Amino acid sequence: MTTLRQDLRNPENDMTTTAFTLEPTGIELRFRRVTLIAREWLTPSYVRVRLESPELAGFTSLGADDHIRIFFPEGDPLSVEEMRAAPNREYTPLAWGDDWLDLEFAIHGDPASGTAGVAAAWAATAPLGSSAGVGGPRGSKVLAGRPDAWLLAGDETAVPAIRRFAQAMDADAIGRVVVEVADAAHELAIDAPAGVVVEYAHRGDEPAGSALTARLEAFTEADRPAGAVFGFVAAEQSIVKAGRALLLERWGLDAAQVIVKGYWKRGETEYHAPH
Ligand SMILES: Cc1cc2nc3c(=O)[nH]c(=O)nc-3n(C[C@H](O)[C@H](O)[C@H](O)COP(=O)(O)OP(=O)(O)OC[C@H]3O[C@@H](n4cnc5c(N)ncnc54)[C@H](O)[C@@H]3O)c2cc1C
């Protein structure tokens, strides 16, 4: 008996690539003032924080890889203008309710000695009760329909988006998730259906992106699941080349059905990913 997974890998069962689309959707841009109310360390260098505010009523994020701009003021700015002048960085809304919003931060550098970026240092050390600003999201790519298979790959910064994609899968989903982290002690659990394999690429002391690049380069044409595959690759900017080479060249996926993005760039502060 063939399993669904084997069946989908059979080229005779290949389907057209119209099982899903990524629909650009605009959202009215809003700016909100929030307060840091909780912090939970998931690994020694990865923290989930909860922001709270009545201004979060109506907050929504339609796309799993949406980003919002978080503003990190010093103190408690009185005016919105002051808040908007504060340093800011891009983050993925993970989960939210009427008056709360959860985000997850990869902590890089050492917040204590000032080598971390402004966002990482804030997430790691800002006292509970600190003020922050939230802008957006401004627009989304909404996945409409059902991919026949999924390939999600990223480093820690892409884990919130990967979690949201995994949440959008149905119980019969098949695919693979590859997450690059430093080592086994830094692995972040991804809750995915049984047919989706979750694996980790350990970079050890090698540069960020090197282990994920090697893993993506190891996938061959024969590894391509049949049908409409959704591919998402996001990590340090150097991943873009390997992500495109796999998804567009070796697997021949439609560029309109994949998302490949640099989420940050080595040595560059305040990197803005192209949209
Ligand atoms: C669409 C999108 C969504 C994102 N979502 C998330 C998210 O949900 N969670 C998350 O943690 N990040 C996310 N990021 C990445 C985040 O915006 C960057 O990592 C950001 O630069 C961190 O800001 P910072 O102030 O800590 O560091 P910066 O001041 O921007 O950078 C300081 C130095 O640290 C380096 N650096 C930046 N990020 C990292 C890193 N992760 N590891 C090692 N070195 C780094 C820079 O190259 C620079 O040399 C997302 C980025 C994009 C484009």
The ligand as an SDF file (V2000), in Angstrom:
LIG
                    3D

 53 58  0  0  0  0  0  0  0  0999 V2000
    9.9150   40.5440    7.6020 C   0  0  0  0  0  0  0  0  0  0  0  0
   10.8100   40.3650    8.8080 C   0  0  0  0  0  0  0  0  0  0  0  0
   10.3410   39.7290    9.9430 C   0  0  0  0  0  0  0  0  0  0  0  0
   11.2000   39.5110   11.0380 C   0  0  0  0  0  0  0  0  0  0  0  0
   10.7040   38.8940   12.1540 N   0  0  0  0  0  0  0  0  0  0  0  0
   11.5300   38.6400   13.1980 C   0  0  0  0  0  0  0  0  0  0  0  0
   11.0480   37.9800   14.3710 C   0  0  0  0  0  0  0  0  0  0  0  0
    9.8510   37.6780   14.5010 O   0  0  0  0  0  0  0  0  0  0  0  0
   11.9460   37.7130   15.3600 N   0  0  0  0  0  0  0  0  0  0  0  0
   13.2830   38.0860   15.2680 C   0  0  0  0  0  0  0  0  0  0  0  0
   14.0610   37.7950   16.1890 O   0  0  0  0  0  0  0  0  0  0  0  0
   13.7430   38.7560   14.1860 N   0  0  0  0  0  0  0  0  0  0  0  0
   12.8930   39.0400   13.1610 C   0  0  0  0  0  0  0  0  0  0  0  0
   13.3690   39.7240   12.0770 N   0  0  0  0  0  0  0  0  0  0  0  0
   14.7790   40.0980   12.0510 C   0  0  0  0  0  0  0  0  0  0  0  0
   15.0560   41.3840   12.8340 C   0  0  0  0  0  0  0  0  0  0  0  0
   14.3120   42.4640   12.2780 O   0  0  0  0  0  0  0  0  0  0  0  0
   16.5730   41.6940   12.7330 C   0  0  0  0  0  0  0  0  0  0  0  0
   17.3250   40.6340   13.2550 O   0  0  0  0  0  0  0  0  0  0  0  0
   16.9370   43.0130   13.3840 C   0  0  0  0  0  0  0  0  0  0  0  0
   18.0980   43.5130   12.7490 O   0  0  0  0  0  0  0  0  0  0  0  0
   17.2390   42.8870   14.8770 C   0  0  0  0  0  0  0  0  0  0  0  0
   17.4510   44.1890   15.3780 O   0  0  0  0  0  0  0  0  0  0  0  0
   18.5510   44.5160   16.4850 P   0  0  0  0  0  0  0  0  0  0  0  0
   18.2820   45.9110   16.9080 O   0  0  0  0  0  0  0  0  0  0  0  0
   18.5430   43.4420   17.5090 O   0  0  0  0  0  0  0  0  0  0  0  0
   19.9240   44.4440   15.6960 O   0  0  0  0  0  0  0  0  0  0  0  0
   20.5010   45.5790   14.6930 P   0  0  0  0  0  0  0  0  0  0  0  0
   20.7690   46.8230   15.4280 O   0  0  0  0  0  0  0  0  0  0  0  0
   19.5560   45.6860   13.5280 O   0  0  0  0  0  0  0  0  0  0  0  0
   21.8540   44.9220   14.2090 O   0  0  0  0  0  0  0  0  0  0  0  0
   23.0350   44.9960   15.0120 C   0  0  0  0  0  0  0  0  0  0  0  0
   24.0160   43.9480   14.5210 C   0  0  0  0  0  0  0  0  0  0  0  0
   23.4920   42.6520   14.8010 O   0  0  0  0  0  0  0  0  0  0  0  0
   23.3980   41.8700   13.6170 C   0  0  0  0  0  0  0  0  0  0  0  0
   22.1820   41.0540   13.7140 N   0  0  0  0  0  0  0  0  0  0  0  0
   20.8940   41.4360   13.5130 C   0  0  0  0  0  0  0  0  0  0  0  0
   20.0550   40.4020   13.7080 N   0  0  0  0  0  0  0  0  0  0  0  0
   20.8300   39.3440   14.0380 C   0  0  0  0  0  0  0  0  0  0  0  0
   20.5580   37.9870   14.3630 C   0  0  0  0  0  0  0  0  0  0  0  0
   19.3070   37.4950   14.4050 N   0  0  0  0  0  0  0  0  0  0  0  0
   21.5880   37.1740   14.6730 N   0  0  0  0  0  0  0  0  0  0  0  0
   22.8830   37.6300   14.6660 C   0  0  0  0  0  0  0  0  0  0  0  0
   23.2060   38.9050   14.3520 N   0  0  0  0  0  0  0  0  0  0  0  0
   22.1790   39.7560   14.0480 C   0  0  0  0  0  0  0  0  0  0  0  0
   23.3850   42.8740   12.4740 C   0  0  0  0  0  0  0  0  0  0  0  0
   23.9440   42.3040   11.2970 O   0  0  0  0  0  0  0  0  0  0  0  0
   24.2530   43.9900   13.0140 C   0  0  0  0  0  0  0  0  0  0  0  0
   25.6100   43.7200   12.7920 O   0  0  0  0  0  0  0  0  0  0  0  0
   12.5290   39.9590   10.9830 C   0  0  0  0  0  0  0  0  0  0  0  0
   12.9920   40.6520    9.8440 C   0  0  0  0  0  0  0  0  0  0  0  0
   12.1480   40.8450    8.7740 C   0  0  0  0  0  0  0  0  0  0  0  0
   12.6860   41.5650    7.5660 C   0  0  0  0  0  0  0  0  0  0  0  0
  1  2  1  0
  2  3  1  0
  2 52  2  0
  3  4  2  0
  4  5  1  0
  4 50  1  0
  5  6  2  0
  6  7  1  0
  6 13  1  0
  7  8  2  0
  7  9  1  0
  9 10  1  0
 10 11  2  0
 10 12  1  0
 12 13  2  0
 13 14  1  0
 14 15  1  0
 14 50  1  0
 15 16  1  0
 16 17  1  0
 16 18  1  0
 18 19  1  0
 18 20  1  0
 20 21  1  0
 20 22  1  0
 22 23  1  0
 23 24  1  0
 24 25  2  0
 24 26  1  0
 24 27  1  0
 27 28  1  0
 28 29  2  0
 28 30  1  0
 28 31  1  0
 31 32  1  0
 32 33  1  0
 33 34  1  0
 33 48  1  0
 34 35  1  0
 35 36  1  0
 35 46  1  0
 36 37  1  0
 36 45  1  0
 37 38  2  0
 38 39  1  0
 39 40  1  0
 39 45  2  0
 40 41  1  0
 40 42  2  0
 42 43  1  0
 43 44  2  0
 44 45  1  0
 46 47  1  0
 46 48  1  0
 48 49  1  0
 50 51  2  0
 51 52  1  0
 52 53  1  0
M  END
$$$$
